[in-house]
Amino acid sequence: MTSAGFRFYVCAAGISLALANAAASQSGPVRIWKIGSPHRGDTPAPSIPPQVAREFDSRRLIPEVQSFPAREFFPNLKKAVDSGSPPDVLVIDNYGLIRGITTRLGRFPGIAQDQTIGKQLLGVKGSFDELLGSGGGWTYLLSGSKNYNVAREAALRAPDCGGRPAVQPTREFASVVAAAATAYMRGDAAVLDRLADPERMAALHPAREPAQTRDLRICGVWGHTRLTIVSMEVSFEADSSIGHSPVLLVFRKPASQWQLLVASLDPISNREFVKTFLTLRRLIEGDAPGTTVMPVVLRAPADGLEPTPVGGTAFGDFEWDAPQSDGVLDIAEFAYLNDARLFVVPRRPKGVSGVSSGRLWHTRSEWKWRIWSLTRDGELVFSETRTFTH
C-alpha cells in the first residue's frame, strides 16, 4: 500500500489455519451418483469433468459415476442405504429432490424426508461445483458410505484462487484478515465487535449456521492506505455442510487501525462486484490530487419503502443524485442479515444513478441501503442510510 495515489496489488497467499487430517484410505472407487431433473426427466451423462478427474488423480482416488433419472433416484438410494452401500457423493439437479417436489411429471419424494437417509446427508458447497451442469445444483455426501472420509477430505482440500500471481501482504495485515474471516464464518460476535468499523451497516451477529474455517487463501487485495478490499476463498466445516466459500472483506483505516466495514458471502459481492471494481478502478487510480466529494443525495424510495415498479415492469429503482465528477467512484451497499450486496455504479452524465430492485434476492427481512463515494486519495464518504423490507 502506498501513501499517495490509489494503488492496487494482487495477492494469492495461502494461510493454513488447521492441519489437515491424515489422509483417509480409500475402500474401492469413490461412487458418484448424478441425478437428472424432475422437470425434464433426463438422465445425465455419467462423465467426470477434466478438472475433477485431475483432482481425483492427484489424490490417487478412483471415481465411479452412475446416472439416474429423477424418477429412479429415491427408490435406488433407499435400497442402497438400507443395504449399507450408499454412494459417496450425490450430484443433484433440483433441490426439490431433497425436500420433495411436484412437477408436470408427477410427485417426487424428498430424500431428506426419509429419516435414515436424512440423518446421513452432509451438504458440500463450492468444492464439487465442477460436477454440476451449467444450471447449477447441489452436492452432498452420505456419512454411511464406505469412502465418506475420503470424499470429505477431498471436499475440504485447500481452497484455490485460480492461478493468480502471488504477492504476500504484510504479516500484520494478513493477521487482521485471517482474524476477521474466521470470526465472520464462526459468528464470533466478540471478535467482530472488536474489529468493526463504527460505520459498519450489516448486523454483527450471525444469521446462519456457525462454521469453522479450516484453511483460507487471500486471492486479491486492492487498496490504499485508508481503504482496502480483500477477496478470499476459505474451506469450512459446519454441522450441516462443508466445502469452499468466497469471502469478501472491506477494511477502512480512519486512524491507526484497520477496521472491518463489510464482510460478505453474497455471490454478487464476491463475483460481479469484484470484477466490475477491477474494471472501473482506473477512474480512481493515479497520483492526481484527490477530489473533494460530498455525500450523494438519495432520491427514492423514501425510508421504509421499496421502489415502485415503473412502466409495467416488475421492479423499480433505488435512485440517488450523483453529479458527474472525475476521480470519484460510487458503490451501492445493500446490507441484510449479516451480509451485504455491493454494486459499483459509475456516475451518469445526467447526474441520477440507480440500482434495480430486481438485483436483490428475497430474505423476508429488513435491509439497509446507502451509497459510498470513493476518491482516488482514499477518501470515503457515505450517504444517509435508508431501510426497507424485502
HELIX and SHEET records of a PDB file:
HELIX    1   1 PRO A   50  SER A   58  1                                   9    
HELIX    2   2 ALA A   70  ASP A   82  1                                  13    
HELIX    3   3 GLY A   96  ARG A   99  1                                   4    
HELIX    4   4 ILE A  111  GLN A  113  5                                   3    
HELIX    5   5 GLN A  115  GLY A  118  1                                   4    
HELIX    6   6 ASP A  129  LEU A  131  5                                   3    
HELIX    7   7 TYR A  148  ALA A  155  1                                   8    
HELIX    8   8 ARG A  171  ARG A  186  1                                  16    
HELIX    9   9 ALA A  189  LEU A  195  1                                   7    
HELIX   10  10 PRO A  267  ILE A  268  1                                   2    
HELIX   11  11 SER A  269  PHE A  273  3                                   5    
HELIX   12  12 VAL A  274  LEU A  280  1                                   7    
HELIX   13  13 ARG A  281  ILE A  284  5                                   4    
HELIX   14  14 SER A  357  ARG A  359  5                                   3    
SHEET    1   A 3 ARG A   7  TYR A   9  0                                        
SHEET    2   A 3 GLN A 212  GLY A 223 -1                                        
SHEET    3   A 3 ALA A  13  SER A  16 -1                                        
SHEET    1   B 9 ARG A   7  TYR A   9  0                                        
SHEET    2   B 9 GLN A 212  GLY A 223 -1                                        
SHEET    3   B 9 LEU A 227  GLU A 237 -1                                        
SHEET    4   B 9 SER A 241  ARG A 252 -1                                        
SHEET    5   B 9 LEU A 121  LYS A 125  1                                        
SHEET    6   B 9 TRP A 138  LEU A 142 -1                                        
SHEET    7   B 9 VAL A  89  ILE A  92 -1                                        
SHEET    8   B 9 VAL A  30  ILE A  35  1                                        
SHEET    9   B 9 PRO A  63  PHE A  68  1                                        
SHEET    1   C 5 ARG A   7  TYR A   9  0                                        
SHEET    2   C 5 GLN A 212  GLY A 223 -1                                        
SHEET    3   C 5 LEU A 227  GLU A 237 -1                                        
SHEET    4   C 5 SER A 241  ARG A 252 -1                                        
SHEET    5   C 5 GLN A 259  SER A 264 -1                                        
SHEET    1   D 2 ILE A 101  THR A 103  0                                        
SHEET    2   D 2 GLY A 106  PHE A 108 -1                                        
SHEET    1   E 3 VAL A 297  ALA A 300  0                                        
SHEET    2   E 3 ASP A 317  ASP A 321 -1                                        
SHEET    3   E 3 VAL A 352  SER A 356 -1                                        
SHEET    1   F 4 ASP A 339  VAL A 345  0                                        
SHEET    2   F 4 VAL A 328  TYR A 336 -1                                        
SHEET    3   F 4 GLU A 366  THR A 375 -1                                        
SHEET    4   F 4 LEU A 380  PHE A 382 -1                                        
SHEET    1   G 4 ASP A 339  VAL A 345  0                                        
SHEET    2   G 4 VAL A 328  TYR A 336 -1                                        
SHEET    3   G 4 GLU A 366  THR A 375 -1                                        
SHEET    4   G 4 ARG A 386  THR A 389 -1                                        
END                                                                             
